Amino acid sequence: MLQGTASDVGKSVITTALCRIFKQDGFRPAPFKSQNMALNSYVTADGKEIGRAQGAQAEACGIEATTDMNPILIKPVRDMHSQIVVHGVPFAQMSASDYRQHFLPEAKQTVMDALNRLREAYDIVLMEGAGSPAEINLKDRDIVNMNLAGWADAPVILISDIDRGGVFASIVGTLELLEPHEAARVKGFIINKFRGDLSLLQPGLDWLEERTGIPVLGVLPYIRDIQIEAEDSVVLDSLRHGKSEQTELDIAVIRYPRISNFTDFDALLREPDVNVRYVTSPEELGRPDAIILPGTKDTIGDLIFLRESGLERAILNDMERQAVQLVGICGGYQMLGRHLKDPFAVEANQIQEAEGIGLLPLSTTFLQHKQTVRASGTVQPLHPFRLGEKANADGNIDKATQTSTASVPVNGYEIHMGVTKCHEPEQVTALFEIAHAGGEPFLEGWGTSDGNVWGTYLHGLFESDRFRRSWLNGLREAKGLAPLEETYSADERKEMEFDRVAASLRTSLDMKRVYEIMGVMQRE
């Protein structure tokens, strides 16, 4: 089991890298996180919802993700209230106190049944903790750190982040706050994100081992530009201003309080001509080429944030002044419509209604059933996109030229409780012809005829390589720039990144001792 001295010390990335290392070494590994709190989620092949980190870890293992890998997912809706997802299906909306008092005492069986199924099916199960195991106020009902390690009789490796400072205090302090039987489970330390001269750190490592009697298994270097999907929105702090170098296209993603599945835009971040910025105020918006309203776990609440912050007015002003394109994904798509209703208090603790931004003739009603499904298809023939094509003099796209891009493939997944209806289909144009697994094709998403406003429920859309590059080329042509050829494959880049981070771990981590801690014979 991998635990950390705090949140965001690198547990998820290290777990992912070890998943890939064990796969490379000829084992059949699987990830496990009993309880995950995240608004970035992943849809399994059978249409269930788990934390995105465990989905990525399963991909690093070369296996299909299942809900056993993350049986409990907590999705914050607002302060102190969350949607609780059990084995990929919404179970209830609870306050933090209700969850702790009424849900956690019954959760052990759910967690251990899932873990035991994985243990039966795979050679190695990598268990990932959450936050810190030394949270005194939470330990008595813990199901994700030391209690779980005890139930599973698992050895623990403790990870700490030296980049944030105080690494020795973090490690020793964590051990001091553990019960003796818990501290006895810690068999090694990993110090993560080191930037300096290792020889200068060595006296501290020697002191740590002498003080605790526990070995330092490795000092991992600070790896720049890690392109493994993150589960925590804290990483967006580093993306507030985007790339430091000059790029030709500028895309602003609105970072509202309950932003979800922001990994939708990782593929855009990796394009050489694109700068992606996450903005929270009108002052930060600037004059981008495209503005994206991303997914959200609280559509009406985040729409109110847009209005109260002045971002809605700034966005509309930008659209009036220049040829900026406005894109809505999932919750952002719902906001683009005229009306939103939450009659069952699905996204809040009270019934709500709100007027949307009103740029598309849509209304959305939030129901009690959640749609979680993978989807694939193509751009439909009469699409409104500017996919590297030139517009007519009146600003509309020549329909005769669209047949060349109608076969552009798209893939993605849906996670939403809202049902959206188009009231004036003759005033807008459908975007895609897609199908769910085993289902019949249907039209999905709507956009204005000039292509300046469009929205879809498809998360992961920009991982479709040809669509992504064609859409960006449309933005380029609007600025008088020549189109670029396809620059990379998102799937190939993901595999290369798993291998890159795994290779870095191998050079810095004592894998022989890791295998010894696990009680597994290392394969040559």
N, C-alpha and C positions, 0 to 999 in steps of 0.2 A: 504494500500500500504506500502511495506517495501522498504525504501531507506537507503542509507549508506553515511557516511561522506567521503568515498573514495572507490576505487576498492578493492576487496579482503578483505572486512571486515567481510564476512560471510553471506551476503544476501541470496545467493542461498541455502546454507545448512539450514539456519533458515527457509526460505520459504518451503523447502522440509519437515523439521520437523513439521512445522505447518500444512502442507498438511496432514501428517499422523495423527496428533493430532485431527484435525477436522473430519477426516474419522473415527477415533476411537470413537469420541464423537457422531457419528450417523448422521453427515452431509454429503452432497455430494459436496466436494470442487473441485476446478480446479485452476491450475496455469496460470499466464499470464505475459509475458514480451513482450512489444510492439516491442522493437528493441534490438536485441542481437548481439554483436560482438564476434564471437568465431569460431575457426577452429575445435572444437569438435562438431559434429552434430549427429542428431538422425533421423532415417527413420521411418516415421509413417506407419501405417498398409496399407494406400492407396498409399504408395510409394512417399511421399513428405519429404522434409528436413527441420528440425527445430533445434534450439539449443539443445544440449544434456542435459543441466540442466533442461529445461522444459520437456523433455522426462522423465527424472528421477523423476521430481516432479509429473508428471501424474501417474507414477507407484506408487509413495507413496500415491496418492489419490485413487489408485485402478481402474483407468480408462484408456482408450486408449488415447494416445496423438493425437492431431490434430493441423493443422497449425494455427488455431485460437489462440492457446496458445503462439505462437511466429510468428506473421504474417510477420515480417521483420527480416531477418538474414543477417548480414554483415560478409563476409568471406575475410579477408585480403589476397591479392595475393602477394603484395610487398609493400614497403613503400609508403603510401599515395594513394594506389589504392586497391579496393576491388570488389569482386563479390557481387552483391546485389540480395538476394533471397527473393522473395515475395510470400507468401503463398506456400512455399515449392518448388518453381520453379525459376531457374535463370532468373532474369529480365534484368540486364545489368551489365557491369563492369564500375565502375566510380571512378574518383578521389575524394578525400575528399571534395574539393571545389565544384565539380559538384553535389555531393550528397547533400551537404548542401544548395546550391543555387537553384537546380532544382528539387530534389526529395522530400526533407523534406516539402516544402510548400504544396505539394499535398498528404502527407502521413496521415494526420489526419483522413480522411474518412476510409481508409483501417484499421487503428488501432482501431477506435471506432466501426466499423461494427463488427470486430472480437470480441472485448470486449463485445459488447451488445449480441452477439449470446451466449457467455459463460454465461453471467448473466441470460439469459432466461433459460439456460439448467441446471444450477447448483445453489446450495444454497449459496455458498461462493466462491468468486473469489479472490485469493491472487495475487496482482499485485506486481511485483518485478521491482525496478528501476535499473539504471546502473550507475556505477561510483559515482559521487557526484552531488547533485542537485544545488550546488553552483558554477558551472563552468560558470563564468560571460560571457565568450566569446561564450558560446553555448546556453544560456538560451532562447534567443529570438525565436529559432526554435526547442526547446526541444520537443520531442514526447515521452520521456521515464521516465521523472521525474516529476517535479512540474506542468508543463503544463498539462500532462496527468492526474495527480491527480485532477487538477481543472476541466478538461473536464468530468472526471468520478465522480466528487464530492466525492472523497475518502479520509478518514482520513489517516494520514501518521504516521508510527512508524519509527524513525530514529535509525539506528544501527551504532555503532562505535567499533573499535577494540582496546582494551586497551593494547594488547600484543605489539603493535608497538609503544606505548608511546604517550603522548600528547592527551589523550582521552578527557579531559575537554575542551582544546583549540579547538579540532576538532569539538566537538558538539556546543559549544558557537560560534565559528567562522562560522560554517555552518549557524546557525540561523541568525547571523548578516548579512550575505550576501544574505539572502532571502528577497524578498519583504514582507511587512507586511501580505498581504493576503496569501502568501505561508507559512510563519512561523506559521500562525494561523492554518494551516492544521496539523501541527505536534502535535500529542496527547500523545506521550510517547517516551521514549528512551529505547534502549536495549544496554547494554555494554557487549561486547562479548570477549571471550578468556581470562578470568581472571584466574590467577594462585595462587594468594596470600590469605592472611587472610582478609576476608570480613569486619571484624570489623575495620581494618586499613583504608579501603576504605570509610567507612560510612560517615566520615566528608565531604569528597568530594562529595558524593551523595547528602547529605543534602544541601551543598552549591549550587550544580547544580540545584536542585529543587527550592530553594529559588530564585536563580538568574533568572531562566527562567520561573518559574511557571508551568513547565511541569514535570510529574512524571517519575521516573525511573521504568520501568516495570519489570526489572530483570537484574541481573548480571550473565551472563552465564559462566560456567567454561570452561577452555581450555580442549577440548575433544581430546585426542590423537588418532591417527590412524583412522581418519574418513574415512570410506570406501563408501562414496557416490560420484558418479562420478563428477569430476571437469570440469568446462568449460574453465578455464583459465590456460594456460601453465605455469604461475608463480609457480604453485604447484610443477613443475618438479625440481625447484631449490633445494627442500628438498630431492629429490630422486637421486641427482647426484652421490652419493656414495652408494646408496642402503641401505640395512639393516646393522645395526651395529654388529649384531651377525654373527658368522660363519655359512655358509650354504654349501651344497654339490654341488649345481649347480650355475653357474654364467652366467647371460644373459645380454648382453650389447645391449641397444636400442639406435640407433643413433638419437640424437636430433639436426636435422637441423633447419634452421631458420623458415621454414613454416610447421613444424610438425603438423599433424592433427590427430584427433581421437586417441590420445595417451591413452585413456581409454581402448583401445584394450588389454592392458597389465596389467590392474588392477587385473585380475584373476590370473595372474602369480605371482604378488606381494604377494598374500595371501597364496601361497603354502609354506609349512614350510621348504622345502629343497631348495628353490630358492631365489637367490639374483638378483634383477633387477636393473640395473644402466642405467642412461641416460647420454650419453657421447657426447662431442662436439669436441674432439681433439684426435689425435693419441696417445698422452701421457696418456689419460684416458682409452684408449681401453683395454689395458692389454691382458690377454690370456683367454677370456671367452669360455664357452662351446657352446654358440650360439650367433650369432649377428643378430639383427633384423633391417631391414630397414623399418620404419613405413610409414604410409600414409603422404601425403604432399599436400598442395594447389598449389605448384609450383614445379612440378617434375623436369623440366629441370634446374630451378634455384637452387634447392637443390642438384641436381646432380653436378652442377658446384661447389657448396660449398664443397661437398665431395672431389672433385679433388683439389681444391685450398687449402683446409685445410690439405691435406695429408691423410685424412681418407680412401679414396678409396684404396690407395697403402697399408696402414696399414692393411686394411681388407683382401686384397689379400695376403699379406705376412703372416698373421695369418693362412689363409686357406692352404697355402703351407707348413707351419711349423707344423701344428697340425690338429687334427680331429675336427675342429670347423664347426658348421653348420651355413649356411647363409640363412636367411629367409627374403622374401620381402612381405609386405602387401600393396596392392593397389598401391600407388605411388612408394613404394619400389620395388614391383613386376615389375612395368614398367621399373625401373632403371636396373633391372637384365638382360634385353634384350639387343639387339644389336643396336637398333635405335629408336629415338623418334622424332616425327614431330608435330609441332603446326601450321598448315597452316592457321588457322583462328584467330591466336593470342588469343586463349581462355585463356591461363594462363599468358599472358604477353601483353604488348602494342605493340608488334611487332612479326612478323612471326619468328619462331625459329626452329632449328633442332639441334640434338645432338647425338653423339654416346653413347650408353649405356655401362654398365659395361661388357656386352657381355658373361655372364655365361649361359644364356638360349637363344635358337634360336628364339627370339621374336622381333617384332617391334610394336610400339604403335603410333597411330595417334589420336590427340586430336580433337574431333568434337564439334559442337555447342550444341548438345543434351546431357543432363546429365542423367546418369543411377542412379536412386535412388529406391532401391527395397530390400525387405527382401527375404532371400533365406534359404532353408533347404535341407538336403540330407544326404548322407553317404560318407565315404571314399570309393573310387572305388576299385574293387578287385585287380588290378595290381598296386596299389599305390607304390610310392618309399619311403614312410616314414619308419623310424625306430620307430615303435610303440611298444617298449618293447620287440622287437624280436632281435635275434642274427643274425649277418651277416655271409655269407659264408666266406671261406678263401680268396676269391678274393675281398672281401669287399662289394659284392652285397647281397641283401636280398633274402633269399630262397622264391621263389614265391609260393611254396606249402604251406608255413605256413601263407601266407598273407590272406587266406580266413577267418581266425578267426578274423581278424581285419577289414575286408572289410565292415562289417555292423556297424562300429562305427558311430554314428550319429553326424552330424555337423549342426550348425545353425549360421546365421550371417546376414549381410546386405551389400549392395553395394552402394557406392557413388563415381562415377567417370565419367569424360568426355572423357577419353581415351578408344579407342577400340584396343585391343591387338590381334595380329595374330601370330600363331606359324608356322614357315616356315619349320621346320624339325621335325614333330611329332614322327618320328621313332627314333630320337635321345634322346627324353625325354619321360616322363611318366605323364599322367594326374593324378591329385590328388583326385578330388571329383566328385561324380555324384549328382548334385543338381537340384532343380527346383525353379523357382520364383512362387509366389502365382498364382495358376490356370494355370501354364504353364507346358510344357513338360520337362522331365529330360534332362540334357546335362552335358558334362564333363567340369570341371572348374579347372583352375590352372595347373601349370606344374612344374616338378622337375627332376633333374638328376637321373639316375638309382641307384646311390649309396646313394641317399637321403641327400647328403651334401648341395645341393642348391635347394630351392623350393620357389615358390611364388604363391600368390592368391589374388583375389579381395575381399575376404570375411573379412570384419571387424567383430569384435566380435567373431571370431573363437574360441578363448581360453576360452570363457564362456561355451563352450560345454565340460561338465565335463569329460566324458570318453575319448574324444580326447585329452584334455589338459593333463590329467594324463598319458595317454599312450605315448604321445609324450615326456613328461618329463622322463618317464621311459626308453625310447629309448636313451636319453642323459645319463641317469644313467648307462645303460648297456655299453655304449661306454667307460665309465670310470671304469668299473668293479664293479659297485655298484648294490646292489640288488634293484629290483623294489619296489615301494610303492603302497599300495592300494589307491583307490580313497579317497581323504582327505576331501572334502567338496562339497556341491552343490552351484554353483554360484547364482542360483535363490533364494534358501533358505537363503544364506548369505545376499543377498540384502535386503530381507524382514526383517531379523533380525536387520540389520543395520538401516533401517528406524525406527524400533521400539526402538532401543537403543538410537538413537539421540533424538527421540521424548520424551522418558522417561527422558532424561537429561534436556530437555527444561521444561518439566512439573514441575520438582523439583525447578527450578530457576526462572521461569517466572510467573508473576501474571496473570494467564489465565482468572480469573474473570474480571479483568480490560481490558484485550484484547477483550473479548466478549462485554463488555460495550462500548468500543471504536467503535467496528463494528456495534453496535446497534442490536446485535443478542442475543437472550435468550440462556444462557448456559444450556445444557442438563445434567441431573444427570446421 
